[in-house]
Amino acid sequence: ALSDVVHKNAAIESTMLTYARRFHERVTLSIPPHAPWPNDLHVAYTETSDLLSKDVELNLLDAAVSSGKLELSQDQQLMLQNEVNQGMCCLQCDDQENLVRIVALVALQIKRDNGDMFVQVG
């Protein structure tokens, strides 16, 4: 059962509780004129980034390092913490409880009618 899995890992349990509390808060506060009424398809302000603070991600990082699942130098850990705090990446756990770093990537291709392409390297 889901509850059995959640209770086996403190980092997952903390993340789930934070997410659930904040989602419930958003559902109960989602009333006009501040937000549209919630429905089966959408609840305003419930993106993952809205519901989970950077503290949860930093706790996942600390748990991965302290458990030995992730080996980082102190400088590498500080760099990763700074990336999370600046919103440059997100940290999550995969199915095997490994820490996963997620970054947004934007690819843009600009071409002229004659086929010339704008390219930037570096």
KOLNU-772327 format. One record per residue: residue in three letters; x, y, z of N, C-alpha, C in turn. Coordinates in steps of 0.2 Angstrom, whole numbers, padded with zeros to 4 digits, always signed. Layout:
% residues N
alaXYZXYZXYZ...
***
This chain:
% residues 122
ala+0004-0006+0000+0000+0000+0000+0004+0006+0000leu+0002+0012-0002+0005+0018-0003+0008+0020+0004ser+0003+0019+0009+0005+0022+0016+0011+0018+0018asp+0012+0011+0017+0018+0007+0019+0024+0010+0016val+0024+0012+0010+0030+0014+0006+0032+0021+0009val+0027+0025+0010+0028+0032+0012+0031+0032+0019his+0029+0028+0024+0031+0028+0031+0038+0025+0031lys+0041+0021+0026+0047+0018+0026+0053+0023+0025asn+0051+0029+0022+0056+0033+0020+0054+0040+0023ala+0058+0043+0028+0057+0049+0031+0056+0055+0026ala+0061+0055+0021+0061+0061+0016+0054+0060+0012ile+0052+0054+0010+0046+0054+0006+0040+0056+0010glu+0040+0053+0016+0034+0055+0021+0034+0062+0022ser+0039+0066+0023+0039+0073+0024+0037+0077+0018thr+0039+0074+0012+0037+0078+0006+0030+0077+0004met+0027+0070+0006+0020+0069+0005+0016+0073+0009leu+0018+0074+0016+0014+0077+0020+0013+0085+0019thr+0019+0088+0017+0019+0095+0015+0015+0096+0008tyr+0015+0091+0004+0012+0092-0003+0004+0092-0001ala+0002+0087+0003-0005+0086+0004-0008+0092+0008arg-0004+0094+0013-0007+0100+0017-0008+0106+0013arg-0003+0107+0009-0003+0113+0004-0008+0112-0001phe-0009+0106-0004-0014+0105-0009-0021+0107-0006his-0022+0104+0000-0029+0105+0003-0030+0112+0005glu-0025+0116+0007-0025+0123+0008-0027+0127+0002arg-0024+0125-0004-0026+0128-0010-0033+0127-0013val-0035+0120-0011-0042+0119-0013-0047+0123-0009thr-0046+0123-0003-0051+0127+0002-0051+0134+0001leu-0045+0137-0002-0044+0144-0003-0046+0146-0010ser-0047+0142-0014-0048+0143-0021-0055+0145-0022ile-0056+0152-0021-0063+0155-0022-0062+0161-0026pro-0067+0163-0030-0067+0170-0033-0068+0175-0028pro-0065+0181-0029-0062+0183-0035-0054+0182-0035his-0051+0179-0030-0044+0178-0030-0042+0172-0034ala-0046+0167-0035-0044+0162-0039-0051+0159-0042pro-0050+0155-0048-0056+0152-0050-0058+0146-0046trp-0065+0144-0046-0067+0139-0042-0063+0132-0044pro-0061+0128-0039-0058+0122-0041-0063+0117-0045asn-0060+0113-0049-0064+0108-0052-0060+0101-0053asp-0063+0096-0056-0060+0090-0057-0053+0090-0061leu-0053+0096-0065-0047+0096-0070-0042+0101-0067his-0044+0106-0063-0039+0111-0061-0040+0114-0055val-0035+0115-0051-0035+0119-0045-0030+0124-0045ala-0032+0130-0044-0027+0136-0045-0021+0135-0040tyr-0015+0137-0043-0009+0137-0039-0007+0130-0035thr-0008+0125-0039-0006+0118-0037-0001+0115-0041glu+0003+0119-0044+0009+0116-0048+0014+0113-0042thr+0018+0109-0044+0023+0106-0039+0027+0111-0036ser+0029+0116-0040+0033+0121-0037+0030+0126-0033asp+0023+0126-0033+0019+0130-0029+0018+0127-0022leu+0018+0120-0022+0016+0117-0016+0022+0114-0012leu+0028+0113-0015+0034+0110-0012+0039+0116-0011ser+0041+0117-0005+0046+0123-0004+0053+0120-0006lys+0058+0124-0007+0065+0122-0008+0067+0118-0002asp+0064+0119+0004+0067+0116+0010+0066+0108+0009val+0060+0106+0006+0059+0099+0005+0065+0096+0000glu+0066+0100-0005+0072+0098-0010+0078+0097-0006leu+0080+0102-0002+0086+0102+0002+0086+0097+0007asn+0080+0095+0010+0080+0089+0014+0081+0083+0011leu+0079+0082+0005+0080+0076+0000+0088+0076-0001leu+0091+0081-0003+0098+0081-0004+0102+0079+0002asp+0100+0082+0008+0104+0080+0014+0103+0073+0016ala+0097+0070+0015+0095+0063+0016+0099+0059+0012ala+0100+0060+0005+0104+0056+0000+0111+0056+0002val+0114+0062+0004+0121+0062+0006+0122+0059+0013ser+0118+0060+0018+0119+0057+0024+0118+0049+0024ser+0114+0047+0019+0113+0039+0019+0118+0036+0015gly+0123+0040+0011+0128+0037+0007+0125+0036+0000lys+0119+0037-0002+0117+0036-0009+0120+0041-0013leu+0122+0046-0011+0125+0051-0015+0131+0054-0012glu+0137+0054-0016+0143+0056-0014+0145+0063-0017leu+0145+0068-0013+0147+0075-0016+0152+0078-0011ser+0157+0081-0014+0161+0085-0010+0157+0091-0007gln+0160+0094-0002+0156+0100+0001+0155+0105-0004asp+0160+0107-0008+0159+0112-0013+0153+0110-0018gln+0153+0104-0020+0148+0101-0025+0141+0102-0021gln+0141+0100-0015+0134+0100-0011+0132+0108-0011leu+0137+0112-0009+0135+0119-0009+0132+0122-0016met+0136+0120-0021+0134+0122-0028+0127+0120-0029leu+0125+0113-0028+0119+0111-0029+0113+0114-0025gln+0115+0115-0018+0110+0119-0014+0109+0126-0017asn+0114+0129-0020+0113+0136-0023+0109+0136-0029glu+0110+0130-0033+0105+0129-0039+0098+0129-0037val+0097+0125-0032+0090+0124-0029+0087+0130-0027asn+0091+0134-0022+0089+0140-0020+0087+0145-0025gln+0091+0145-0030+0090+0150-0036+0085+0148-0041gly+0082+0142-0040+0077+0140-0044+0080+0137-0051met+0086+0136-0051+0089+0133-0057+0088+0126-0058cys+0086+0122-0053+0085+0115-0054+0080+0113-0048cys+0077+0107-0049+0073+0104-0044+0076+0097-0042leu+0075+0095-0036+0077+0088-0034+0071+0084-0032gln+0071+0078-0034+0066+0073-0033+0069+0066-0032cys+0065+0062-0029+0067+0055-0028+0064+0051-0034asp+0067+0046-0036+0064+0041-0041+0062+0035-0038asp+0059+0030-0041+0056+0024-0038+0061+0020-0034gln+0068+0021-0035+0073+0017-0031+0075+0022-0026glu+0072+0027-0024+0074+0032-0019+0081+0035-0021asn+0083+0036-0027+0089+0039-0029+0087+0047-0030leu+0091+0051-0029+0090+0058-0030+0091+0060-0037val+0086+0064-0040+0086+0065-0047+0086+0073-0047arg+0090+0076-0051+0091+0083-0052+0087+0084-0059ile+0083+0089-0059+0079+0091-0065+0080+0098-0066val+0082+0099-0073+0083+0106-0075+0078+0108-0081ala+0076+0114-0081+0072+0116-0087+0077+0117-0093leu+0075+0115-0099+0079+0116-0105+0075+0119-0110val+0077+0124-0113+0074+0128-0119+0078+0127-0125ala+0075+0124-0130+0078+0124-0137+0074+0128-0142leu+0078+0133-0145+0075+0137-0150+0079+0137-0156gln+0075+0136-0162+0078+0136-0168+0075+0141-0172ile+0080+0146-0175+0078+0151-0179+0081+0151-0186lys+0076+0150-0191+0079+0150-0198+0076+0155-0202arg+0079+0157-0207+0077+0162-0212+0074+0158-0217asp+0070+0161-0222+0067+0158-0227+0072+0155-0232asn+0078+0157-0232+0083+0155-0237+0087+0149-0234gly+0085+0147-0227+0088+0141-0224+0094+0143-0219asp+0096+0149-0219+0101+0151-0214+0098+0150-0207met+0103+0148-0203+0100+0146-0196+0105+0150-0191phe+0101+0153-0186+0105+0156-0181+0107+0151-0176val+0114+0151-0174+0117+0147-0170+0121+0150-0165gln+0120+0148-0158+0125+0151-0153+0128+0145-0150val+0134+0145-0149+0138+0140-0146+0141+0143-0140gly+0141+0139-0134+0144+0141-0128+0139+0144-0123
***
